[in-house]
Amino acid sequence: MSETDPLIEVVVHVNHPLPGDLDVERLEGLVVFALQSEERGRGWSISVVLVGDPELQELHRRFMDIDEPTDCMTFPRDPDNDDEPGGDIVISVDRAAEQGPEAGLTTANEIAFLAVHGVLHLCDWDDQTVDDRGAMHARQREIIDQFSRLEPAR
């Protein structure tokens, strides 16, 4: 559970080898910060599950009927129950390792970018159109930049 806000529960489950520079506590703090930035959070519970391509491809096939790898999927707890807000964010470490360098990011930074992407989906952001996707990516970068400015120097 994150120590950043006791009213928000964030747990990272590691089911795949991680890059050496990934700080799980920082990732939890970023998820809490993203929720707070979207004026959400009180009572929220989010699990971030870090997996490999095979696991996420299986979820992609099962829930989206698309049999190919993807980088991130989100699963809201129960959209009809406001008493239990939150959900699961499943991220492929393999996709992050491939996409990160293509975007000039480390694998750890790409995982952080995808985690914020998942948070925004849980907060009802949509990326079905080019404009919506652009706005969502801009918001992700804004949240990560704000979070980075708040962190103590390493």
N, C-alpha and C positions, 0 to 999 in steps of 0.2 A: 504494500500500500504506500502511496506517495505521502511523504511528510510535508509536501507543499501546501496541501489543503485537506484537513481530515474529513471533509464532507464529500470528497471525491476519491473513489477507489480506482487505482490504475495498477494492473499487474501485467508484467511482461513474461510470457512463457517462451522459453528458448527450446525449440525442437529441431535445431539445425546448427551446425558450427557457425560461429559469428566472426566477423572481422575483429582483429585485435583492438582497434580503436573505438569500438562501440561501447559506450558507457550506458548500461541498462538503467541506472538511476537517473541519468540525464534524460534519457528517452521518456521515462515515466514523468519526469518534471515537465518536459515539453508537451506531453499529452494533456496534463493538467492545465498548463498555461494556454494551450490552444482552446480548451473548453472555456476557460475564463475569458479569453479574448472574444469568444462568440457569445458571451453572457450566458453561458450554460455551466453546469457543473454540480450544483447542490444536489446531492443524492445520486449522482451519476456513478456508474461502475463500468469500466472499460477493461477488456483484456486485449492485449496486443500479443499475437501469436506469430513467432518467427519460424518459418518453415522453409523447405526446399521446393524447387519447381514441381516435383512429382505430387506432393501433397496439395499444393495450391491448384495445380492443373486438375486434379481429381475433384476438388470443390468447384472449380470453374465449370467442369463438365456436368457435375451433379446438379448445381443450382442455376446455371446459366445456359446449359446445353451447348457449351462451347468447349471443344476438346483440344485446348491449347494452353500453354502457360500464360499467366498474367502476373502482374506485380503486386496487386493489392485487392482484397475483397473485404467488404464490410457486412456485418450481420447485426442489425438493430435487435435489442432485447425483445421488445414488444411495442411496436409503434402505436398500438391502441391503448397502452397502459402508461400513463404519465407518471405513475407511482414508481416505476422501475426504469428510468431512462439510462441509456448507455448501449453497449453492445460489444461485439468482437471485431477486431481489425486483424486480418490475417495477411502477412507480408511475406513474399518470397525473397529470401536472402540471395538466392541465385539470380533473380531478376535484378535486384538492387546492385549486385556485383557487376552485372553487364551494363545496366542503364546508367549507373552513377558516373563512370568515366566518360561515357558518351555525352553527359551533361556537364562535365567538368567537376563532378563531385566524387568524394570518396564513397565507398559502399555504406559506411556508417551514416554519412550525410544524406545519402539517397534513402536509407531506411527511415531517417527522421522525416524527410520530405513526404514519404509515403504514409508514415504514421499520422502526420497532420492532414494529409489528403483523406485518410480514413475518418479522422475526427470530423472534418468538414462534411463528409457524407452522412455521418451520424447526426450532424446538426442540420440536415436537410439541404445541403448544397447539392447541385446536380452538375454533371459535366457532359451531358448528351450532345450539346452543340459546341461548335468551335468557340463561340463567344463565351459560353458558360465555362468551358474548360480553361480558356485564357484567364477569366476572372478568378476561377478557383485556384489556378496555379499562382496567380499574383497574390492572392490572399495567403496561400501557403508560405510563399517567400516572405511576405510581410510579417507573419506570425513568427517564423523562424528567426528573422532579423531582429525583431523586438526581443525575443527570448535570449538571443545571443548577447545583446547589449546589456541585459540584466545579470548575466552570469559573471561571477568573479573571474578575473584573469587566471589562466591555468599555467 
